[in-house]
């Protein structure tokens, strides 16, 4: 509802939930959107978690180079 930081962090958390049962397309979409939204703000803890989450999402999909880059 207008709080971009909370929206981005919520998308990151949603990505984690999608990743657990193997819904990789949804997980990747949410992870990427979280990084996009949080990247528009000043760097902070939420952005760091979003990068880590996107790295794990890439690792789970065997996209090794992307996982390393985001990590």
VOVODO-47039 format. One record per residue (C-alpha): residue number from 0; residue in three letters; z negated, x negated, y. Coordinates in steps of 0.1 Angstrom, whole numbers, m for minus. Layout:
BEGIN
i:aa:z:x:y
NUM:ala:Z:X:Y
...
This chain:
BEGIN
i:aa:z:x:y
0:unk:0:0:0
1:unk:10:m27:24
2:unk:m11:m56:11
3:unk:15:m80:m1
4:unk:m10:m104:m16
5:unk:m26:m77:m37
6:unk:8:m63:m47
7:unk:20:m97:m58
8:unk:m12:m104:m77
9:unk:m9:m70:m93
10:unk:27:m78:m105
11:unk:14:m110:m120
12:unk:m12:m92:m139
13:unk:13:m66:m150
14:unk:35:m94:m163
15:unk:6:m106:m184
16:unk:2:m72:m200
17:unk:39:m69:m207
18:unk:40:m104:m223
19:unk:12:m96:m248
20:unk:32:m71:m269
21:unk:64:m91:m265
22:unk:81:m70:m237
23:unk:96:m102:m224
24:unk:122:m86:m201
25:unk:96:m66:m182
26:unk:72:m95:m182
27:unk:98:m119:m167
28:unk:109:m93:m141
29:unk:73:m88:m129
30:unk:65:m125:m130
31:unk:95:m134:m109
32:unk:88:m106:m84
33:unk:52:m118:m81
34:unk:64:m153:m72
35:unk:89:m139:m47
36:unk:64:m117:m29
37:unk:36:m142:m29
38:unk:59:m171:m19
39:unk:65:m153:14
40:unk:28:m157:23
41:unk:7:m188:30
42:unk:1:m207:m2
43:unk:m31:m196:m20
44:unk:m48:m190:m53
45:unk:m27:m159:m61
46:unk:6:m179:m57
47:unk:m7:m207:m79
48:unk:m16:m181:m106
49:unk:18:m166:m103
50:unk:35:m200:m108
51:unk:13:m206:m139
52:unk:22:m171:m152
53:unk:59:m176:m147
54:unk:57:m210:m164
55:unk:40:m194:m194
56:unk:65:m166:m195
57:unk:93:m192:m196
58:unk:75:m211:m223
59:unk:72:m180:m244
60:unk:109:m175:m241
61:unk:116:m211:m252
62:unk:130:m219:m217
63:unk:114:m253:m217
64:unk:128:m269:m186
65:unk:121:m238:m165
66:unk:85:m237:m179
67:unk:80:m273:m169
68:unk:95:m267:m134
69:unk:73:m237:m127
70:unk:42:m254:m142
